[in-house]
Amino acid sequence: MLSRNSLNFSGGPGALPETVLAQVQQAIIEVPEVGLSVLGISHRSDWFASIVRELENNIRLLLNLGENYHVLFLQGGATQQFSMIPMTFLHGNTRPAEYLQTGYWSGKALPQAQREGPVKVVWSGESSGFSRLPRNEELNLSEDAAYLHYVSNETVEGLQFHRVLGNDSAPRICDMSSDLLSKPCEAERFALIYAHAQKNIGPAGVTLVIIRDSLLANARSDLPEFLNYRTQINAHSNYNTPPVFAIYVVLLVTRWLINDIGGLEQMDLLNRQKAERLYAMLDSSQGFYQARVEPHDRSLMNVCFNLPTPAIERQFLEGAEAAGLSGLKGHRSIGGIRASLYNALTLEAVDRLVDFMFDFQQRSKQ
């Protein structure tokens, strides 16, 4: 029988694997090899240094990263990266950075970049209510842009790119906060990838940044040390007190992905099964459940939809909560319903949601 925590459909923080939760429970009392609670182990200890090394290696293994990439575990969430990236790579640059505005979170990144240098919005989905993503022929991308920035998966609207954008001339920078480690990734086609952890990777408090050596060659060097990628690289993500607990949990999640799941190809197969079952429910409901976005741009991570009226949506959410299906309320900016299917959410949990949706639709007809 599933526990209530296993039925977390929230857009974030997402569910953690049950095996990881059991290990975390033990570690809060005592990490066996240390004899202390993980909440009280020094970030300057040999134990924590070994945790960071293993986690770096696990990320490299999962993403097939070469030695020309650095793996960092930073603070400040993706929001800090919205500023840190243009501060480092756009400030003082005469060549504009190219940004895609595909939804809520890519829109949040724009004003921070505009504070630092020239920005060109090469495509915006605002006029369509962010119901679709651009086709390749709609993108006129420059080969000499400072960089190309986009969000791989928009959690609010339920949109996901199923391809890599851009050419290999301008550096690709991507916010993969909500789909990194959910499927195989052509990581070496990107100059920088960032992802805050509270979706598929671990709990809130740590942000994964993957950065290619060549991108740093002409990077600004006069930033405060905390905001300087080179400083963080030289300190092995331990420049100041890092989120030890969050980093440890991310390590446990990567071990789960490697040893229990069998890698990102297998994780992708599981995630596709979950999404297919839920979208099949929407598509067979004769319009009772109305998907927000065009089918070819549907997210495998965040399934967003509406019901016939706001009143029926409120009844749906009340009934779902009573049935132990938590976190289904859509983002405050657009409302509706959102079911997030991050890695640790099980196929059984999706089946229970689909069963509830079918029963709710039948009751609504009476």
Secondary structure, 3 states (H helix, E strand, C coil): CCCHHHHECCCCCCCCCHHHHHHHHHHHHCECCCCECHHHCCCCCHHHHHHHHHHHHHHHHHHCCCCCEEEEEECCHHHHHHHHHHHHHCCCCCCCEEEEECCHHHHHHHHHHHCCCCEEEEEECHHHCCCCCCCHHHCCCCCCCCCEEEECEECCCCEECCCCCCCCCCCEEEECCCCCCCCCCCHHHCCEEEEECCCCCCCCCCEEEEEEHHHHCCCCCCCCHHHCHHHHHHCCCCCCCCCHHHHHHHHHHHHHHHHHHCCHHHHHHHHHHHHHHHHHHHHCCCCCCEECCCHHHECCCEEEEECCCHHHHHHHHHHHHHCCCECCECCCCCCCEEEECCCCCCHHHHHHHHHHHHHHHHHHHC
